[in-house]
Amino acid sequence: MAITKVVGAWPSDDEIRRIFYDEAKLLIPKIKHLYDTDFLRWYESEYGTDELKDLVLVLLSQIDSFDDCIVVTDFTNFNWTGTSTYGLSSGDTYSVNKTSDYTEINLTTDSNSGERDIWTYYNLATSAKAIFVSATIQPPPVRCRLDVCNADGSTFENPPDFYRLAYRIHLSNADFAILKSVSGSGASLAEEAVNLTAGVDYKTAFYISTETGTLMAWRDSDPLVYRQYKLKANDTSITSLASVRFMLYEIRTNTTTVTRIKAPFIIAWKV
């Protein structure tokens, strides 16, 4: 019987553990390209919008079996359903602007005190049982919000009821949160103990399933790893989902503020 010469020492226990750890990492489901604008624009130009949607649905199948989606690679080609405001003072001015790379909400407030909200919204053609939303968000010094509502997104609340993913930059050590509003009554479902920075881009994703009552949020996870969420909650208060909206909130007077939601902007839904 031939004897094979072994060259080198047998790996140590620590080396074996490291090898198995590195191999295991390869098995963790990673959802790539959700924030890669250049890649998605190239894919759309090569294969078309329908093929791009099919690609995104395959990627998102790690989260849920979504039926359809929109993938916004150029905001000038995307039509929000509308824009609404709540609580603006008579001397306030605002604008909602689009470039190929982002939708931007601007607000200049007068000297009158009070809370202001401006939002642009997208109504789905059919109510959904689950929704996934992702984009890169640039928060303002106070707050911006990503809402998933159970009705038309044009009115402030009650109706609609909604789940909210909030960037609350002005708070101390609680800047990223999942909230809800049902029948005009709000509650916090999950908060991340973190201090974030206004004007910085944060890769953001939000998933809600009314079937399971699961809510999950990711921040700066690229590629997105399904189980490495920043926030998770369970709630069954809202039973259908019908619109998505991006909101600017301001309470300061005599100031100008801006927030942006950047491409690629993805909404996937399950009916």
PEKAQUI-V768934 format. One record per residue. N is the residue number from 1. SS is DSSP state (2 for helix, 1 for strand, 0 for the rest). PHI is phi in degrees with one decimal (none if undefined). D_CENTER is the distance of its C-alpha to the mean C-alpha in whole Angstrom. Layout:
n=N ss=SS phi=PHI d_center=D_CENTER
n=N ss=SS phi=PHI d_center=D_CENTER
This chain:
n=1 ss=0 phi=none d_center=64
n=2 ss=0 phi=-74.2 d_center=62
n=3 ss=0 phi=-111.6 d_center=60
n=4 ss=0 phi=-91.0 d_center=57
n=5 ss=0 phi=-77.6 d_center=56
n=6 ss=0 phi=-92.3 d_center=53
n=7 ss=0 phi=-96.9 d_center=52
n=8 ss=0 phi=87.4 d_center=50
n=9 ss=0 phi=-82.5 d_center=49
n=10 ss=0 phi=-64.7 d_center=47
n=11 ss=0 phi=-58.1 d_center=44
n=12 ss=0 phi=-72.9 d_center=44
n=13 ss=2 phi=-59.8 d_center=42
n=14 ss=2 phi=-64.5 d_center=39
n=15 ss=2 phi=-67.1 d_center=39
n=16 ss=2 phi=-62.6 d_center=39
n=17 ss=2 phi=-62.1 d_center=36
n=18 ss=2 phi=-65.7 d_center=34
n=19 ss=2 phi=-61.1 d_center=34
n=20 ss=2 phi=-64.8 d_center=33
n=21 ss=2 phi=-65.3 d_center=30
n=22 ss=2 phi=-63.1 d_center=29
n=23 ss=2 phi=-67.0 d_center=30
n=24 ss=2 phi=-64.4 d_center=28
n=25 ss=2 phi=-60.8 d_center=25
n=26 ss=2 phi=-67.8 d_center=25
n=27 ss=2 phi=-89.6 d_center=25
n=28 ss=0 phi=-70.6 d_center=21
n=29 ss=0 phi=-62.1 d_center=19
n=30 ss=1 phi=-120.1 d_center=17
n=31 ss=1 phi=-103.7 d_center=14
n=32 ss=0 phi=-93.0 d_center=15
n=33 ss=0 phi=77.7 d_center=15
n=34 ss=0 phi=-63.4 d_center=11
n=35 ss=0 phi=-115.0 d_center=11
n=36 ss=0 phi=-94.5 d_center=15
n=37 ss=2 phi=-60.9 d_center=15
n=38 ss=2 phi=-61.5 d_center=19
n=39 ss=2 phi=-64.1 d_center=19
n=40 ss=2 phi=-66.3 d_center=17
n=41 ss=2 phi=-64.7 d_center=19
n=42 ss=2 phi=-62.1 d_center=23
n=43 ss=2 phi=-61.5 d_center=22
n=44 ss=2 phi=-65.4 d_center=22
n=45 ss=2 phi=-68.4 d_center=25
n=46 ss=2 phi=-80.2 d_center=27
n=47 ss=2 phi=-119.8 d_center=26
n=48 ss=0 phi=101.0 d_center=24
n=49 ss=2 phi=-66.0 d_center=21
n=50 ss=2 phi=-63.7 d_center=22
n=51 ss=2 phi=-66.5 d_center=22
n=52 ss=2 phi=-62.7 d_center=19
n=53 ss=2 phi=-61.7 d_center=18
n=54 ss=2 phi=-61.3 d_center=20
n=55 ss=2 phi=-60.6 d_center=19
n=56 ss=2 phi=-64.7 d_center=15
n=57 ss=2 phi=-63.9 d_center=16
n=58 ss=2 phi=-65.0 d_center=18
n=59 ss=2 phi=-60.0 d_center=16
n=60 ss=2 phi=-79.1 d_center=14
n=61 ss=0 phi=-62.9 d_center=17
n=62 ss=0 phi=-67.6 d_center=17
n=63 ss=0 phi=-98.2 d_center=14
n=64 ss=0 phi=-163.8 d_center=16
n=65 ss=0 phi=-91.3 d_center=18
n=66 ss=0 phi=-72.8 d_center=16
n=67 ss=0 phi=-90.0 d_center=19
n=68 ss=1 phi=-160.0 d_center=17
n=69 ss=1 phi=-160.1 d_center=14
n=70 ss=1 phi=-118.0 d_center=14
n=71 ss=1 phi=-127.6 d_center=13
n=72 ss=1 phi=-93.3 d_center=13
n=73 ss=0 phi=-99.1 d_center=15
n=74 ss=0 phi=-147.5 d_center=17
n=75 ss=2 phi=-67.4 d_center=16
n=76 ss=2 phi=-69.1 d_center=20
n=77 ss=2 phi=-99.5 d_center=20
n=78 ss=0 phi=-115.0 d_center=17
n=79 ss=0 phi=-106.5 d_center=18
n=80 ss=0 phi=-59.9 d_center=16
n=81 ss=0 phi=-64.8 d_center=18
n=82 ss=1 phi=180.0 d_center=19
n=83 ss=1 phi=-130.9 d_center=19
n=84 ss=1 phi=-136.8 d_center=20
n=85 ss=1 phi=-136.7 d_center=21
n=86 ss=1 phi=-148.2 d_center=22
n=87 ss=0 phi=80.9 d_center=25
n=88 ss=0 phi=-69.2 d_center=26
n=89 ss=0 phi=-84.1 d_center=29
n=90 ss=0 phi=-64.1 d_center=32
n=91 ss=0 phi=-96.4 d_center=32
n=92 ss=0 phi=-75.7 d_center=28
n=93 ss=1 phi=-129.4 d_center=27
n=94 ss=1 phi=-149.0 d_center=23
n=95 ss=1 phi=-151.8 d_center=22
n=96 ss=1 phi=-120.2 d_center=19
n=97 ss=1 phi=-118.4 d_center=20
n=98 ss=1 phi=-125.4 d_center=18
n=99 ss=0 phi=-122.8 d_center=19
n=100 ss=0 phi=-62.9 d_center=19
n=101 ss=0 phi=-95.4 d_center=16
n=102 ss=1 phi=-160.1 d_center=14
n=103 ss=1 phi=-107.1 d_center=14
n=104 ss=1 phi=-124.2 d_center=16
n=105 ss=1 phi=-109.6 d_center=17
n=106 ss=1 phi=-114.2 d_center=20
n=107 ss=1 phi=-143.9 d_center=22
n=108 ss=1 phi=-119.3 d_center=26
n=109 ss=0 phi=-98.4 d_center=27
n=110 ss=0 phi=-91.7 d_center=31
n=111 ss=0 phi=-86.6 d_center=33
n=112 ss=0 phi=-80.0 d_center=32
n=113 ss=0 phi=-77.1 d_center=30
n=114 ss=0 phi=139.5 d_center=27
n=115 ss=0 phi=-85.1 d_center=24
n=116 ss=1 phi=-123.2 d_center=22
n=117 ss=1 phi=-134.6 d_center=19
n=118 ss=1 phi=-131.3 d_center=18
n=119 ss=1 phi=-148.4 d_center=15
n=120 ss=1 phi=-116.3 d_center=15
n=121 ss=1 phi=-136.6 d_center=14
n=122 ss=1 phi=-131.0 d_center=14
n=123 ss=1 phi=-91.4 d_center=16
n=124 ss=1 phi=-72.6 d_center=17
n=125 ss=1 phi=-70.7 d_center=20
n=126 ss=1 phi=-136.3 d_center=20
n=127 ss=1 phi=-62.4 d_center=19
n=128 ss=1 phi=-120.0 d_center=17
n=129 ss=0 phi=-94.1 d_center=17
n=130 ss=1 phi=-151.7 d_center=14
n=131 ss=1 phi=-140.1 d_center=11
n=132 ss=1 phi=-122.1 d_center=8
n=133 ss=1 phi=-130.0 d_center=5
n=134 ss=1 phi=-141.1 d_center=4
n=135 ss=1 phi=-172.6 d_center=5
n=136 ss=1 phi=-98.3 d_center=7
n=137 ss=1 phi=-116.4 d_center=8
n=138 ss=1 phi=-111.6 d_center=11
n=139 ss=0 phi=-77.9 d_center=12
n=140 ss=0 phi=-86.6 d_center=16
n=141 ss=0 phi=-64.3 d_center=18
n=142 ss=0 phi=-105.6 d_center=18
n=143 ss=1 phi=-147.1 d_center=15
n=144 ss=1 phi=-135.7 d_center=12
n=145 ss=1 phi=-142.0 d_center=9
n=146 ss=1 phi=-118.7 d_center=7
n=147 ss=1 phi=-105.3 d_center=9
n=148 ss=1 phi=-119.4 d_center=10
n=149 ss=1 phi=-108.7 d_center=14
n=150 ss=0 phi=-94.8 d_center=17
n=151 ss=0 phi=-154.2 d_center=19
n=152 ss=0 phi=-48.0 d_center=19
n=153 ss=0 phi=-84.6 d_center=16
n=154 ss=0 phi=-77.9 d_center=19
n=155 ss=0 phi=-97.0 d_center=21
n=156 ss=0 phi=-66.7 d_center=20
n=157 ss=0 phi=-166.5 d_center=20
n=158 ss=0 phi=53.8 d_center=23
n=159 ss=0 phi=-83.1 d_center=22
n=160 ss=0 phi=-88.3 d_center=19
n=161 ss=0 phi=-84.8 d_center=18
n=162 ss=1 phi=-159.0 d_center=14
n=163 ss=1 phi=-99.3 d_center=12
n=164 ss=1 phi=-128.9 d_center=10
n=165 ss=1 phi=-104.8 d_center=7
n=166 ss=1 phi=-119.2 d_center=10
n=167 ss=1 phi=-98.5 d_center=11
n=168 ss=1 phi=-116.4 d_center=14
n=169 ss=0 phi=-64.5 d_center=16
n=170 ss=0 phi=-76.2 d_center=20
n=171 ss=0 phi=-81.6 d_center=20
n=172 ss=0 phi=-100.9 d_center=22
n=173 ss=0 phi=62.7 d_center=20
n=174 ss=0 phi=-159.1 d_center=17
n=175 ss=0 phi=-81.9 d_center=15
n=176 ss=1 phi=-125.5 d_center=11
n=177 ss=1 phi=-152.5 d_center=12
n=178 ss=1 phi=-104.1 d_center=11
n=179 ss=1 phi=-124.9 d_center=14
n=180 ss=1 phi=-143.2 d_center=15
n=181 ss=1 phi=-136.8 d_center=18
n=182 ss=1 phi=-128.2 d_center=21
n=183 ss=0 phi=55.3 d_center=24
n=184 ss=0 phi=82.4 d_center=23
n=185 ss=1 phi=-110.0 d_center=23
n=186 ss=1 phi=-98.0 d_center=20
n=187 ss=1 phi=-155.3 d_center=19
n=188 ss=1 phi=-93.0 d_center=17
n=189 ss=1 phi=-103.2 d_center=16
n=190 ss=1 phi=-164.1 d_center=15
n=191 ss=1 phi=-136.6 d_center=15
n=192 ss=1 phi=-99.8 d_center=15
n=193 ss=0 phi=-78.4 d_center=18
n=194 ss=0 phi=-148.8 d_center=17
n=195 ss=0 phi=-111.0 d_center=18
n=196 ss=0 phi=-105.8 d_center=16
n=197 ss=0 phi=-123.4 d_center=17
n=198 ss=0 phi=-64.9 d_center=17
n=199 ss=0 phi=80.0 d_center=16
n=200 ss=0 phi=-100.9 d_center=15
n=201 ss=1 phi=-80.0 d_center=12
n=202 ss=1 phi=-123.0 d_center=9
n=203 ss=1 phi=-70.1 d_center=7
n=204 ss=1 phi=-133.2 d_center=4
n=205 ss=1 phi=-144.2 d_center=3
n=206 ss=1 phi=-142.4 d_center=4
n=207 ss=1 phi=-127.8 d_center=8
n=208 ss=1 phi=-133.1 d_center=11
n=209 ss=1 phi=-122.9 d_center=14
n=210 ss=0 phi=-77.5 d_center=17
n=211 ss=0 phi=-68.4 d_center=20
n=212 ss=0 phi=-104.4 d_center=19
n=213 ss=0 phi=73.7 d_center=18
n=214 ss=1 phi=-94.6 d_center=15
n=215 ss=1 phi=-126.4 d_center=12
n=216 ss=1 phi=-137.1 d_center=10
n=217 ss=1 phi=-136.7 d_center=7
n=218 ss=1 phi=-118.9 d_center=7
n=219 ss=1 phi=-140.0 d_center=8
n=220 ss=0 phi=55.8 d_center=10
n=221 ss=0 phi=-111.5 d_center=11
n=222 ss=0 phi=-140.9 d_center=13
n=223 ss=0 phi=-72.0 d_center=14
n=224 ss=1 phi=-73.5 d_center=12
n=225 ss=1 phi=-109.1 d_center=14
n=226 ss=0 phi=-51.0 d_center=14
n=227 ss=0 phi=-91.5 d_center=16
n=228 ss=0 phi=-102.3 d_center=15
n=229 ss=0 phi=-78.3 d_center=12
n=230 ss=0 phi=-83.8 d_center=12
n=231 ss=1 phi=-137.0 d_center=12
n=232 ss=1 phi=-144.2 d_center=13
n=233 ss=1 phi=-149.3 d_center=15
n=234 ss=1 phi=-127.7 d_center=17
n=235 ss=0 phi=-158.4 d_center=18
n=236 ss=0 phi=-122.1 d_center=20
n=237 ss=0 phi=-68.1 d_center=20
n=238 ss=0 phi=-109.9 d_center=19
n=239 ss=0 phi=-108.1 d_center=20
n=240 ss=0 phi=-150.5 d_center=18
n=241 ss=1 phi=-129.0 d_center=15
n=242 ss=1 phi=-133.9 d_center=16
n=243 ss=1 phi=-157.3 d_center=14
n=244 ss=1 phi=-127.8 d_center=10
n=245 ss=1 phi=-143.1 d_center=11
n=246 ss=1 phi=-116.3 d_center=10
n=247 ss=1 phi=-127.3 d_center=12
n=248 ss=1 phi=-107.8 d_center=15
n=249 ss=1 phi=-119.2 d_center=17
n=250 ss=1 phi=-143.5 d_center=20
n=251 ss=0 phi=-124.9 d_center=23
n=252 ss=0 phi=-77.8 d_center=25
n=253 ss=0 phi=-103.3 d_center=28
n=254 ss=0 phi=50.8 d_center=30
n=255 ss=0 phi=-144.2 d_center=27
n=256 ss=1 phi=-117.1 d_center=24
n=257 ss=1 phi=-138.3 d_center=21
n=258 ss=1 phi=-147.5 d_center=18
n=259 ss=1 phi=-139.3 d_center=14
n=260 ss=1 phi=-133.5 d_center=12
n=261 ss=1 phi=-117.3 d_center=9
n=262 ss=1 phi=-110.9 d_center=11
n=263 ss=1 phi=-72.7 d_center=11
n=264 ss=1 phi=-76.5 d_center=11
n=265 ss=1 phi=-110.4 d_center=9
n=266 ss=1 phi=-122.3 d_center=9
n=267 ss=1 phi=-124.5 d_center=9
n=268 ss=1 phi=-119.3 d_center=11
n=269 ss=1 phi=-141.5 d_center=14
n=270 ss=1 phi=-124.2 d_center=17
n=271 ss=0 phi=-98.9 d_center=20
